[in-house]
Amino acid sequence: MVLQYKLKSSKKAGKWKDYKGKFTLKLPVAKYDFRLLSSNKKKILVPSGNYKKVLKRFRQIEFFKRR
């Protein structure tokens, strides 16, 4: 699965970038939108949301995948 982020502001939002960790962000996590994609980046698993919501869904998917 791939986690991506972009700024929340609509004017300077830009394109989605791969999230490689906290060190890639210049602003606090609350200022970004996140989304979760399948590993081949063809299917959107979580369209857009805050960091907590997306990570919660990521953990759910991982839990049931390994069950």
MDAnalysis code that builds the backbone (N, CA, C; Angstrom):
import MDAnalysis as mda
import numpy as np

u = mda.Universe.empty(201, n_residues=67, atom_resindex=np.repeat(np.arange(67), 3), trajectory=True)
u.add_TopologyAttr("name", ["N", "CA", "C"] * 67)
u.add_TopologyAttr("resid", np.arange(1, 68))
u.add_TopologyAttr("resname", ["MET", "VAL", "LEU", "GLN", "TYR", "LYS", "LEU", "LYS", "SER", "SER", "LYS", "LYS", "ALA", "GLY", "LYS", "TRP", "LYS", "ASP", "TYR", "LYS", "GLY", "LYS", "PHE", "THR", "LEU", "LYS", "LEU", "PRO", "VAL", "ALA", "LYS", "TYR", "ASP", "PHE", "ARG", "LEU", "LEU", "SER", "SER", "ASN", "LYS", "LYS", "LYS", "ILE", "LEU", "VAL", "PRO", "SER", "GLY", "ASN", "TYR", "LYS", "LYS", "VAL", "LEU", "LYS", "ARG", "PHE", "ARG", "GLN", "ILE", "GLU", "PHE", "PHE", "LYS", "ARG", "ARG"])
u.atoms.positions = np.array([
    [0.837, -1.181, 0.000],
    [0.000, 0.000, 0.000],
    [0.878, 1.238, 0.000],
    [0.364, 2.269, -0.596],
    [1.116, 3.508, -0.732],
    [0.330, 4.639, -0.071],
    [0.996, 5.359, 0.791],
    [0.398, 6.522, 1.446],
    [0.890, 7.767, 0.724],
    [-0.041, 8.646, 0.339],
    [0.319, 9.874, -0.363],
    [-0.248, 11.075, 0.368],
    [0.343, 12.254, 0.117],
    [-0.085, 13.483, 0.780],
    [-0.032, 14.664, -0.175],
    [-0.790, 15.723, 0.174],
    [-0.698, 17.014, -0.498],
    [-1.296, 18.061, 0.424],
    [-0.985, 19.324, 0.171],
    [-1.503, 20.412, 0.998],
    [-3.018, 20.509, 0.890],
    [-3.671, 20.931, 1.971],
    [-5.124, 21.053, 1.972],
    [-5.622, 22.241, 1.172],
    [-4.876, 23.323, 1.135],
    [-5.336, 24.516, 0.429],
    [-5.523, 24.203, -1.051],
    [-6.631, 24.628, -1.610],
    [-6.973, 24.258, -2.983],
    [-6.122, 24.963, -4.034],
    [-5.630, 26.150, -3.747],
    [-4.874, 26.900, -4.749],
    [-3.456, 26.365, -4.950],
    [-2.777, 26.018, -3.877],
    [-1.402, 25.545, -3.973],
    [-1.296, 24.059, -3.634],
    [-2.355, 23.330, -3.865],
    [-2.388, 21.927, -3.468],
    [-1.375, 21.087, -4.236],
    [-1.299, 21.277, -5.533],
    [-0.346, 20.512, -6.326],
    [-0.771, 19.072, -6.494],
    [0.194, 18.222, -6.841],
    [-0.133, 16.818, -7.064],
    [0.184, 15.987, -5.821],
    [-0.338, 14.785, -5.799],
    [-0.101, 13.870, -4.682],
    [1.342, 13.389, -4.711],
    [1.989, 13.349, -3.538],
    [3.366, 12.880, -3.409],
    [3.393, 11.689, -2.466],
    [4.312, 10.782, -2.689],
    [4.453, 9.624, -1.806],
    [4.972, 10.077, -0.446],
    [4.388, 9.533, 0.600],
    [4.760, 9.869, 1.977],
    [5.818, 8.882, 2.450],
    [6.999, 9.388, 2.736],
    [8.098, 8.533, 3.163],
    [8.423, 8.685, 4.635],
    [7.695, 9.538, 5.332],
    [7.909, 9.743, 6.759],
    [7.739, 11.207, 7.127],
    [7.780, 11.478, 8.424],
    [7.559, 12.834, 8.919],
    [8.580, 13.834, 8.384],
    [9.787, 13.379, 8.130],
    [10.847, 14.297, 7.691],
    [10.555, 14.913, 6.323],
    [9.633, 14.351, 5.546],
    [9.308, 14.904, 4.232],
    [8.354, 16.092, 4.329],
    [7.652, 16.234, 5.444],
    [6.681, 17.315, 5.606],
    [7.346, 18.566, 6.149],
    [6.979, 19.713, 5.586],
    [7.531, 20.980, 6.038],
    [6.608, 21.672, 7.033],
    [5.315, 21.340, 6.973],
    [4.310, 21.918, 7.864],
    [3.757, 20.827, 8.773],
    [2.963, 21.183, 9.781],
    [2.347, 20.165, 10.640],
    [1.421, 19.232, 9.845],
    [1.232, 18.037, 10.352],
    [0.433, 17.013, 9.683],
    [-0.997, 17.484, 9.445],
    [-1.534, 18.327, 10.296],
    [-2.915, 18.802, 10.173],
    [-3.141, 19.639, 8.912],
    [-2.093, 20.157, 8.305],
    [-2.218, 21.008, 7.115],
    [-2.235, 20.215, 5.808],
    [-2.162, 18.886, 5.896],
    [-2.100, 18.045, 4.711],
    [-3.304, 17.108, 4.620],
    [-3.638, 16.714, 3.399],
    [-4.600, 15.652, 3.124],
    [-3.796, 14.400, 2.779],
    [-4.305, 13.256, 3.186],
    [-3.641, 11.992, 2.910],
    [-4.610, 11.069, 2.194],
    [-4.064, 10.129, 1.427],
    [-4.879, 9.093, 0.807],
    [-4.067, 7.806, 0.759],
    [-4.781, 6.703, 0.623],
    [-4.154, 5.388, 0.620],
    [-4.473, 4.683, -0.694],
    [-3.431, 4.200, -1.358],
    [-3.577, 3.503, -2.638],
    [-3.105, 2.060, -2.500],
    [-3.531, 1.232, -3.429],
    [-3.016, -0.134, -3.478],
    [-1.536, -0.078, -3.876],
    [-0.850, -1.189, -3.721],
    [0.595, -1.188, -3.980],
    [0.944, -0.890, -5.437],
    [0.053, -1.212, -6.374],
    [0.321, -0.904, -7.778],
    [-0.222, 0.478, -8.181],
    [-0.775, 1.216, -7.236],
    [-1.285, 2.581, -7.391],
    [-2.447, 2.684, -8.380],
    [-3.212, 1.605, -8.550],
    [-4.337, 1.635, -9.473],
    [-5.676, 1.756, -8.765],
    [-5.725, 1.416, -7.484],
    [-6.983, 1.443, -6.750],
    [-6.837, 2.330, -5.515],
    [-7.776, 3.246, -5.327],
    [-7.760, 4.126, -4.168],
    [-8.529, 3.445, -3.041],
    [-7.840, 3.164, -1.936],
    [-8.454, 2.484, -0.805],
    [-9.121, 3.468, 0.155],
    [-8.492, 4.611, 0.390],
    [-9.072, 5.693, 1.187],
    [-8.907, 6.960, 0.365],
    [-10.018, 7.569, -0.114],
    [-9.923, 8.689, -1.057],
    [-9.134, 9.891, -0.528],
    [-9.551, 10.462, 0.575],
    [-8.862, 11.625, 1.121],
    [-9.324, 11.831, 2.550],
    [-8.415, 12.200, 3.405],
    [-8.782, 12.425, 4.795],
    [-7.590, 12.864, 5.608],
    [-7.827, 13.018, 6.902],
    [-6.727, 13.418, 7.770],
    [-5.831, 12.207, 8.063],
    [-4.692, 12.473, 8.639],
    [-3.673, 11.455, 8.868],
    [-4.192, 10.313, 9.747],
    [-4.908, 10.675, 10.817],
    [-5.413, 9.671, 11.751],
    [-6.390, 8.706, 11.085],
    [-7.309, 9.248, 10.311],
    [-8.330, 8.443, 9.644],
    [-7.704, 7.460, 8.644],
    [-6.761, 7.947, 7.871],
    [-6.123, 7.119, 6.853],
    [-5.267, 6.035, 7.499],
    [-4.526, 6.373, 8.549],
    [-3.697, 5.387, 9.233],
    [-4.534, 4.335, 9.929],
    [-5.680, 4.720, 10.450],
    [-6.580, 3.760, 11.097],
    [-7.042, 2.715, 10.081],
    [-7.434, 3.166, 8.901],
    [-7.872, 2.251, 7.848],
    [-6.712, 1.381, 7.362],
    [-5.520, 1.954, 7.284],
    [-4.330, 1.202, 6.892],
    [-4.089, 0.040, 7.855],
    [-4.194, 0.306, 9.147],
    [-4.000, -0.737, 10.158],
    [-5.072, -1.818, 10.059],
    [-6.306, -1.419, 9.783],
    [-7.387, -2.397, 9.628],
    [-7.111, -3.336, 8.456],
    [-6.697, -2.777, 7.350],
    [-6.408, -3.592, 6.170],
    [-5.257, -4.546, 6.448],
    [-4.198, -4.062, 7.083],
    [-3.049, -4.899, 7.398],
    [-3.425, -6.031, 8.351],
    [-4.271, -5.738, 9.326],
    [-4.691, -6.732, 10.298],
    [-5.430, -7.883, 9.609],
    [-6.384, -7.559, 8.763],
    [-7.172, -8.586, 8.106],
    [-6.416, -9.283, 6.981],
    [-5.420, -8.633, 6.440],
    [-4.597, -9.249, 5.395],
    [-3.745, -10.367, 5.988],
    [-3.293, -10.180, 7.204],
    [-2.398, -11.160, 7.838],
    [-3.145, -12.195, 8.663],
    [-4.449, -12.113, 8.741],
    [-5.256, -13.023, 9.539],
    [-5.411, -14.367, 8.929],
])
